[in-house]
Each structure stands twice: as C-alpha cells, then as structure tokens.
Amino acid sequence: MWWRFVLLGGLCVHVLGAESRGKPGSEQDPGRGQGRTRPRRDPGGAAGASQLSHGPPFASCRLPLTPAEHKVLDDNTHETGFNGDDGSYVILTWVGDGTGVILVLSTFSAPIDSFLDGGSSRLYRSTDYGKSFHDISQRINHTFIKEEFGVSVGPGSSVILTADIPVVDNPGGIIFTSVDAGATFKFIQLPFHLAQPITYHFLNPDYLVALSIDVSLCNQFSWSRHKHLCEVCTHTEDERGDLLLKKTSDLGKTFATIHEDIYSFGYIGAFLFFSVMEDPVSRTGTKPPLQNSFYSILDGDEDMLFMHVDNPGDTYFGTMYTSDDRGILFSKSLERHLFDGQRKSDFTNITSLRGVYLTNKLDLDGRIRSVISFNRGGTWRQLNKPENVNCEDQVKKCNLHIHGEHSRNNRLVPMLALSEPTAVGLVIAHGTVGDSLSSSQHPDVFVSSDGGYNWRGTLRGPHHYSILDSGGLIVAVEVQRDRQVKTIKFSTDEGQCWKSYNFTEQPFFFAGLASEPGTKAMNVSVWGFRPEDDGQPMWVAVTIDFQSLITRECNDQDYEEWLAHAAQGAEPDRTGCVLGMKETYRRLKKQSVCRNGRGFEVSKKQSSCLCTREDYLCDYGYYRHVNTSECVRQPSAANKTLEICLNGEEDELLTAGYRKVPSNRCEGGFTPQQAMQTVIRPCGVKPSPGPPEKSTSSRERLVLILVCTGAGLIVLIAIVSAVLVVRRVMYRHR
C-alpha cells in the first residue's frame, strides 16, 4: 500500500503521514492559562545539564530592585499552600479572560486503589487572581477526577471536569460542567465511558464532542472552523484501512461520507487534508515516486500550507514545500529540513510579525543549523549573530541557532520559541551561538525586537518565560533541575535589562508558570511543591501582581511608529516591502515604563508595494534561472497545462510561468505577460474547439496539405509542359 495525500480547500487541517508515528506539536507546552506536572525531580535531566559548558559570554544587564519596589511586590504577592492533599498530580488553570478565577485540581495517578481506599480529588478556587483559595471539593461531591483528563476549559467561562471510573456496575462516565468559571457545577451521568477529554468547539461552549472507548464507532474527530464536525468512523477495530471520513453539519444527526480508505486526517486554516490508502502500482505499471514517504503538514492558514516530505529511510530530514492558495500545487521551499526520529519538527511560526517562520535544517556535514524566512518560505537564511555576543576565533561562521522541539525532546531546553500577535516584533527563544546548534553548550535566552532580524543575549542558562501586558512586561524563572527556586526575573524593556524578585522565603521545586489566557494580564502564577517529612508533597501556588508595581497608564508619547521588515537592507523604495506590503505599527518604546492595559489593540498602517520578480513564484513546469532570475520552462514539461481531477471536476491549470506568492498584496510594477486563467470543467470533458477561423483540426490540416501539394504538382507539370512546347515550336521554326 502507499499513501495518496489529498487536500480539500475551504474546509480545514492537521499533521499526518503514511507512517505517522507522532504528530509535530503533539506535546505542546501547557497553555498560557493551564499547566500540569508530577512532583518529581530529575537531577540527571538534560543529559547532565549541570555539566554543560556555556556558549560565548555576553553582557547581561541587571538592575537592582529598590526597597520601595520590593515592598510593593511583597504587598501584592500571595502564597497559598495546599496542605493534607494525598494527590501526586496538580493542575493550575486560569479560567476566562479578566475573571480573576484560578482553579487548582489535586488528584492522583492510581485511580482504582485510591478510590477503593476512599481517596478523592480536591478542587480549589480563587476569584481574586490567586490572593486566596477556597476548597470547593464538595461542589463536585469529592469525586475522583482522572488525571489524564484534568480540567477542560472552553470559550468564555465554561469548565468541564471528567470523573470516569470504568467499573462493572458503572454504566458510563461522569462529568461536572460549569458555565460560571466554577462558581457552580452541574452533575451529568454519561451513558458511555470517555476515551479522551471532552472537546469544546473553539467559538461556542454549547457544542461539545466526546469520544467513547468503543472505537468501533469512531476513533478520531475534529471540529472544523465552522459549526461543522468532521469524523473518521469505522466498523472494524483491527484494520485502519477500512476507515471512512465523514462530515456532519447538523451536530451528529446525519453524516455524509467524504472519502473511503482513510488512514488519518486533520485541519489547518481553510484546508482539510487526509491520507488515503491505494494500490502500490499505478495505472501505468510503475510505482509512485513518493511511495511510503512520511508527510507532515507543518502549518497553514487561509492562503497556503507548509508541508514536509521525508526522505526515504531514517535520514531525519526531508524537503519542505509551500502550496498555492488552493493547496493543490506545491513548490520546493527548503531542502534537508530537520525531522527527527520521533517525527518532531522545529518549524515555528513567529506570530509577532507577518510572514516570519523559523526552523532547523540538517546540513551535509551532519550539523544542525537554524534558518529563518521573512517571506513565508520564499527564501531562507541563517540568523544574524547577536549584537552583544562574539564567537571564538576558531569558529568560521558565527550565527545564532535556536533550540526547538528536537532540543526539548532531549530535555536541553524547557520551552520553545515564544511570540504573541499583540507583542509586535517580540521573539524570545533558547539558543546557542557558533557554527551550528550545539548540544554540549548550555542554552541561553535570546530576544529579538524586530521579528528575528536582530538578536540580543539576555539571560544565561535555560528559563521558563512568559509575555505579559501585550509585550510591555516579560517574566522568567530560571530552570533549576536539582535545586529549589524562589526568584522571578522581569523586564519592562523587551529583555534589555532585568530585575530579580524573591517571591517566597521558602523555596520549592518549580512545577509551572502560568498567566491568564492572552497576553494582556499582569498577574502571573508560579507553583510547585515542597517535600514533606511524611513523603507527601506540599503544593504551593504563588501569584504576583505586577500591575501594582507598574501603575502608570501609557500615553501617546510612550509609543513610536515602527516600520516592520525595515532591517532587511533593501533598496530605499523597497524598504519594509514584504509580500507586497509595507506595514507601520504603533508600538511601545523600550524605555517607556508604563502599562498597555487590557484595552490595548495593535494598530498599523498598510500600503502596497510595486511588484517585482521576487513577488512571484515559478509555476508548474518552470524553474528560476540562476543568472537571470526569470522563470524558464523545464525541458521535461511537455506542455503548459496540468490537469487534475478532484471530486468530479477537472482543473486545467494554464500558466505563463509565474504565479504570485500566496498572500502577496503587491500592485503594478512587474507583471508577467500572457497571464492565463484556470479552466474548470467536469472530469473527462475535452476542451471545446475554438472558432474555425482561429483553429484548425489535424484532419483539416492534412487535407489542406494534400490539396496544396496536388496543386503544386499540377502547376509544376503545366510549367514543364509549356517549356517543352515552346522549345519544340522554336525548333520547327528554325
């Protein structure tokens, strides 16, 4: 069998592969409003992180905390201990935006034994941003809550707790639902047992999807971006090749089959994609060129997709492609793209600036190097050396290399690169400086304020970090794998300088850092545990209110006009032009110590640029010539068309060699000549013949040739005959 990769525009997307053993991003960091951990230490983690050497030194700005600032933070820092819990698993969750509600669930990992011994979960609630907590376990009848299900938070202030104990006399699971951020809960007995946490629709908390442990009914589901729900359903449990992809538009009352023989499926942006099992031999009797290849959709939106296709064998790299706006035609974007043995990719979308993507590649010398694209995968280049870091003399090429999913799997770093749409241009990431990405160096924290063009070393060693107040505040806690923590660092100038604050007198083992959903909050929670003499951990949650320290509201003088992508070094009239558009943002000055506030909205001015060749890709059957940068026809391309038959419609893609980059908004300037439109018709229908005066069939051309040839022969014979007659007459006359 081999997998045929299918994309449908206008529906949805995710990650899949013919031999998919994992999904990129499937082990994401806990959400901004939720985190979970087990109370265990790992002194040997990160491959002996304490023995790692530091990279090149850099000056890190440290500012002292004044006595007045220390007192303000002390007065607005609140610590709560959860005594007496026999649980070994704790979840801290912020509920809603601006509600001030935090839920702390303490549970355990051995449900049957603990349940028989009378054990139960404990639920605590705070309504004042963590200043105080109240035990509300009675609202859920002290019921055991499954640790792997945890707390499901939906849109608004909706919450679900799942209590599912699969005993013989129990007909199904139990859920507790709340629509008021945990103030009240409603008990619901389900007629089935859940296989995974209940999934909210991302816009409407009234729409829920639950997956039963009876996988013969359904084994995968996903919401689309609308109210529709797509499901993969099967009637057999053993053969995944018998799966059907179905869609419901009426919340499960009826289903329509989209395709058969599905392996897996998913959504990204406006695209639905799925892999299909097919015969290993094609109609022509030859094997497909990408047989048994691993595919992965890395990212996408309404206009395009990024897709990785693995090289054959366990090479840990492949080729990255970008699609057109219909998800049909793909162009090569980056070769030797890193994809490790656990099917993890370092591919990252820098959401703080349009068109910026970051990833790692495995070069021919076996070294891993970071590359960045500022035009949605059109071109890639290595990251600039940070301005305050100098490489050693023996290093030939000195660049910044970012640690991604590959490094997190190996426990070298605790977090991936962080960016937020409301914090324009701000990027925080772990990295090393040198010739390549080194696992022997101690990763440090680097910050970019212009979307990845320029970087600065800011914190030595690995940290957990978070963006608050729309980028006006950054907080960080240093990773101490074998020691307890008590200090939080914060910066009000995008990481240029830091202040440190001891938030507790009794340090504890760090478990998580979380704030309200979004980036507009100025409250952050640090939680963890202290070992007790009886062997049970005592859990601690500390909430710090930085709004009490940064009291001044920002005014117009605190903001500046900033042209994005101006650091790319283009010609003056092209400065800032990326994807055919210039964008000027209004953002906070680094030296302004004030708060953006909850009402802050990102504002920008846009203006289109004149088109150049760089705003166009070479279309199907063409490649970009090295010397001229023009799109030249490939010798193997037989004609100008590519016919694709999908869902009964045949697309005849006509091209003159160029197509505009998806999401490009340039106007005027370079315009490819003889632009052609795509023709769509039912499959199997040939193009209708053109007007007789403009086109001639092959039969008509043959008849015309024969007629012309005959006429030519007749004229030739007549001329020869006339010459002979004249010569004969002249001879007789003589």
Long-range contacts (C-beta under 8 A, 24 or more apart in sequence): 1-241, 1-277, 1-278, 1-279, 1-280, 2-277, 2-278, 2-280, 2-287, 2-288, 2-290, 2-291, 2-292, 3-263, 3-275, 3-276, 3-277, 3-278, 3-292, 3-293, 3-295, 4-275, 4-276, 4-277, 4-278, 5-273, 5-275, 5-276, 5-295, 6-259, 6-273, 6-274, 6-275, 6-276, 6-646, 7-271, 7-272, 7-273, 7-305, 7-323, 7-327, 7-328, 8-258, 8-271, 8-272, 8-273, 8-327, 8-646, 8-647, 9-270, 9-271, 9-326, 9-327, 9-328, 10-270, 10-271, 11-224, 11-230, 11-267, 11-270, 11-271, 11-272, 12-222, 12-224, 12-225, 12-230, 12-266, 12-267, 12-268, 12-269, 12-270, 12-271, 12-272, 13-266, 13-267, 13-268, 13-269, 13-271, 13-272, 13-273, 13-297, 13-300, 13-305, 14-222, 14-265, 14-266, 14-267, 14-268, 14-273, 14-297, 15-266, 15-296, 15-297, 15-298, 16-263, 16-264, 16-265, 16-266, 16-273, 16-274, 16-275, 16-295, 16-296, 16-297, 17-264, 17-275, 17-294, 17-295, 17-296, 17-310, 17-343, 18-263, 18-275, 18-292, 18-293, 18-294, 18-295, 19-292, 19-294, 20-263, 20-264, 20-294, 20-296, 20-343, 21-342, 21-343, 22-342, 22-343, 22-344, 23-296, 23-343, 24-296, 24-298, 24-343, 24-344, 24-345, 24-347, 24-405, 25-405, 27-409, 29-415, 29-416, 30-512, 30-514, 31-514, 31-517, 32-94, 32-466, 32-514, 32-515, 32-516, 32-517, 32-518, 32-519, 33-93, 33-94, 33-95, 33-153, 33-514, 33-515, 33-516, 33-517, 34-91, 34-92, 34-93, 34-94, 34-150, 34-151, 34-153, 34-514, 35-91, 35-92, 35-93, 35-511, 35-512, 35-513, 35-514, 35-527, 36-89, 36-90, 36-91, 36-92, 36-150, 36-512, 37-89, 37-90, 37-511, 37-512, 38-88, 38-89, 38-109, 39-88, 39-89, 39-90, 39-509, 39-511, 39-529, 39-537, 39-539, 41-481, 41-482, 41-509, 42-411, 42-481, 43-481, 43-482, 45-411, 45-481, 46-410, 46-411, 46-412, 46-462, 46-481, 47-410, 47-411, 47-412, 47-439, 49-411, 49-412, 49-442, 49-462, 49-479, 49-481, 50-481, 50-482, 52-440, 52-441, 52-442, 53-440, 53-441, 53-442, 54-441, 54-442, 54-444, 54-460, 54-461, 55-389, 55-432, 55-433, 55-434, 55-438, 55-441, 55-442, 55-443, 55-444, 56-389, 56-390, 56-391, 56-392, 56-433, 56-434, 57-389, 58-386, 58-388, 58-389, 58-444, 58-457, 59-388, 60-457, 60-458, 60-459, 60-460, 60-498, 61-496, 61-497, 61-498, 62-497, 62-498, 62-499, 62-500, 63-497, 63-498, 63-499, 64-499, 65-499, 65-500, 65-501, 69-499, 69-549, 70-501, 72-548, 72-549, 73-501, 73-503, 73-544, 73-546, 73-548, 73-549, 75-548, 76-544, 76-545, 76-548, 76-549, 77-503, 77-542, 77-543, 77-544, 77-545, 78-130, 78-131, 78-132, 78-542, 78-543, 79-503, 79-504, 79-540, 79-541, 79-542, 80-124, 80-126, 80-130, 80-132, 80-133, 80-540, 80-541, 80-542, 81-538, 81-539, 81-540, 82-106, 82-122, 82-124, 82-133, 82-538, 82-539, 82-540, 82-541, 83-538, 85-122, 85-536, 85-539, 86-114, 86-119, 86-536, 87-121, 87-122, 88-537, 89-147, 90-511, 90-527, 90-529, 90-539, 91-150, 91-151, 92-512, 92-514, 92-525, 92-527, 92-541, 93-151, 93-153, 93-514, 94-514, 94-515, 94-516, 94-517, 94-525, 95-153, 95-157, 95-159, 95-181, 95-182, 96-156, 96-157, 96-181, 96-517, 97-516, 97-517, 97-518, 97-520, 98-516, 98-598, 99-127, 99-157, 99-181, 100-126, 100-127, 100-128, 100-129, 101-125, 101-126, 101-127, 101-157, 101-181, 101-182, 102-126, 102-129, 102-130, 102-133, 102-525, 102-541, 102-543, 103-151, 103-159, 103-182, 104-133, 104-527, 104-539, 104-541, 105-145, 105-150, 105-151, 105-161, 106-539, 107-144, 107-145, 107-146, 107-147, 108-147, 109-147, 111-144, 111-146, 111-165, 112-165, 114-144, 115-144, 115-165, 119-144, 120-144, 121-145, 123-161, 123-182, 125-182, 126-543, 129-523, 129-543, 129-545, 130-523, 130-525, 130-541, 130-542, 130-543, 131-543, 133-541, 136-182, 139-176, 139-182, 139-184, 139-185, 140-176, 140-185, 141-187, 143-174, 143-176, 148-197, 149-194, 149-196, 149-197, 150-197, 152-197, 152-198, 152-199, 152-200, 153-200, 154-200, 154-201, 154-205, 155-200, 155-201, 155-202, 155-203, 155-204, 155-205, 156-205, 157-181, 158-200, 158-205, 160-197, 160-198, 160-200, 160-208, 161-185, 162-194, 162-197, 162-198, 164-193, 164-194, 166-193, 166-213, 179-205, 199-223, 201-227, 207-251, 219-243, 220-264, 220-265, 222-265, 222-266, 222-267, 223-267, 224-267, 224-272, 225-267, 225-269, 225-270, 227-251, 230-258, 230-265, 230-267, 230-272, 231-255, 232-262, 232-264, 232-265, 241-277, 245-274, 266-297, 268-297, 268-299, 268-300, 268-301, 268-305, 269-300, 269-301, 269-302, 269-303, 269-305, 270-301, 270-302, 271-300, 271-305, 271-327, 273-297, 273-305, 273-327, 294-318, 294-339, 294-343, 296-339, 296-343, 296-345, 298-345, 298-347, 299-347, 299-349, 299-357, 301-663, 303-662, 303-663, 304-376, 304-662, 304-663, 306-333, 306-347, 306-357, 306-377, 308-337, 308-339, 308-345, 308-347, 310-339, 314-341, 316-340, 316-341, 316-362, 317-361, 317-362, 320-347, 320-359, 320-377, 322-376, 322-377, 322-378, 322-662, 323-662, 324-659, 324-662, 325-662, 328-644, 328-651, 328-653, 329-619, 329-620, 329-642, 329-653, 331-617, 331-618, 333-373, 333-377, 333-378, 333-380, 334-359, 334-361, 334-371, 334-373, 334-377, 334-380, 335-361, 336-361, 336-362, 336-363, 336-364, 337-361, 337-362, 338-362, 338-368, 338-406, 340-405, 340-406, 340-409, 342-409, 344-405, 344-406, 344-409, 345-404, 345-405, 346-370, 346-402, 346-404, 346-405, 346-406, 346-407, 347-404, 348-402, 348-404, 348-416, 348-417, 350-417, 350-419, 350-427, 350-451, 350-452, 351-419, 351-420, 351-421, 352-419, 352-420, 352-421, 352-423, 352-424, 352-425, 352-426, 352-427, 352-451, 352-471, 353-419, 353-424, 353-425, 353-450, 353-451, 353-452, 353-564, 353-565, 354-564, 354-578, 354-579, 354-583, 355-578, 355-579, 355-663, 356-451, 356-452, 358-402, 358-404, 358-417, 358-429, 358-452, 359-404, 360-401, 360-402, 360-404, 360-406, 360-437, 363-436, 367-435, 367-436, 367-437, 368-401, 368-406, 368-436, 368-437, 369-399, 369-401, 369-436, 369-437, 370-399, 370-400, 370-401, 370-402, 370-431, 370-437, 372-452, 374-451, 374-452, 374-453, 374-565, 374-568, 374-578, 375-578, 375-579, 375-614, 375-661, 376-579, 376-661, 376-662, 376-663, 378-614, 378-617, 378-661, 383-452, 383-455, 384-453, 384-454, 384-455, 385-433, 385-455, 386-433, 386-446, 386-454, 386-455, 386-456, 386-457, 387-454, 387-455, 387-456, 388-456, 388-457, 389-433, 389-457, 391-433, 391-434, 392-434, 395-434, 395-435, 396-435, 397-435, 398-433, 398-434, 398-435, 399-433, 399-434, 399-435, 400-431, 400-432, 400-433, 400-446, 400-455, 401-431, 401-432, 401-433, 401-434, 401-436, 401-437, 401-438, 402-429, 402-430, 402-431, 402-437, 402-446, 403-429, 403-430, 403-431, 403-432, 403-437, 403-443, 407-437, 407-439, 407-443, 410-439, 412-439, 412-443, 412-462, 413-443, 413-462, 414-462, 414-463, 414-464, 414-479, 415-463, 415-464, 415-465, 418-465, 418-466, 418-467, 420-467, 420-470, 420-471, 420-519, 421-602, 422-470, 422-471, 422-518, 422-519, 422-520, 422-600, 422-602, 423-467, 423-470, 423-471, 423-519, 424-471, 424-562, 424-564, 424-585, 424-587, 424-602, 425-449, 425-450, 425-451, 425-562, 425-564, 425-585, 425-587, 426-467, 426-471, 426-494, 427-451, 427-452, 428-465, 428-467, 428-474, 428-495, 430-462, 431-455, 433-457, 445-476, 445-495, 447-474, 447-494, 447-495, 447-496, 449-494, 449-590, 450-564, 450-566, 450-567, 451-564, 451-565, 453-565, 453-567, 453-568, 454-567, 456-495, 456-496, 458-491, 458-495, 458-496, 458-498, 459-489, 459-495, 459-498, 463-489, 464-510, 464-513, 465-513, 466-513, 466-514, 466-515, 466-524, 467-519, 468-515, 468-519, 468-521, 468-522, 468-524, 468-546, 469-519, 469-520, 469-521, 469-522, 469-546, 469-550, 469-595, 469-596, 469-597, 469-600, 470-519, 470-520, 470-588, 470-596, 470-600, 470-602, 471-519, 471-587, 471-588, 471-596, 472-550, 472-554, 472-588, 472-594, 472-595, 472-596, 473-522, 473-546, 473-550, 473-595, 475-513, 475-524, 475-546, 477-510, 477-513, 477-526, 479-510, 480-510, 483-507, 484-508, 484-509, 484-510, 484-528, 484-530, 485-509, 485-510, 485-526, 485-528, 488-524, 488-526, 488-544, 490-546, 492-550, 492-593, 493-590, 493-591, 493-593, 494-590, 496-590, 501-544, 503-542, 503-544, 504-540, 504-542, 506-530, 508-540, 520-596, 520-597, 520-598, 520-600, 522-546, 522-547, 522-550, 522-595, 523-547, 547-595, 550-593, 550-594, 550-595, 551-595, 552-593, 552-594, 552-595, 553-594, 553-595, 553-597, 554-588, 554-592, 554-594, 554-595, 554-596, 554-597, 555-594, 558-588, 558-589, 558-592, 558-594, 559-586, 559-587, 559-588, 559-589, 559-592, 560-586, 560-587, 560-588, 560-589, 561-585, 561-586, 562-586, 562-587, 573-610, 574-609, 574-612, 577-609, 577-666, 579-615, 579-661, 579-663, 579-664, 579-665, 579-666, 580-608, 580-609, 580-611, 580-615, 580-661, 580-664, 580-665, 580-666, 580-667, 581-606, 581-607, 581-608, 581-609, 581-664, 581-665, 581-666, 582-606, 582-607, 582-608, 582-609, 606-665, 608-665, 608-666, 608-667, 609-666, 609-667, 609-669, 610-666, 610-667, 610-668, 610-669, 610-670, 611-660, 611-666, 611-667, 611-668, 611-669, 611-670, 611-671, 612-666, 612-669, 612-670, 613-670, 615-660, 615-661, 615-664, 615-666, 615-669, 615-670, 616-658, 616-659, 616-660, 616-661, 616-670, 616-672, 617-658, 617-659, 617-660, 617-661, 618-657, 618-658, 619-655, 619-656, 619-657, 619-658, 619-659, 620-653, 620-655, 621-655, 621-657, 622-655, 622-657, 622-658, 631-657, 631-658, 632-657, 633-657, 640-676, 645-683, 648-682, 648-683, 649-680, 649-681, 649-682, 649-683, 650-680, 650-681, 650-682, 650-683, 650-684, 650-685, 651-678, 651-679, 651-680, 652-678, 652-679, 652-680, 652-681, 652-687, 653-678, 654-678, 654-679
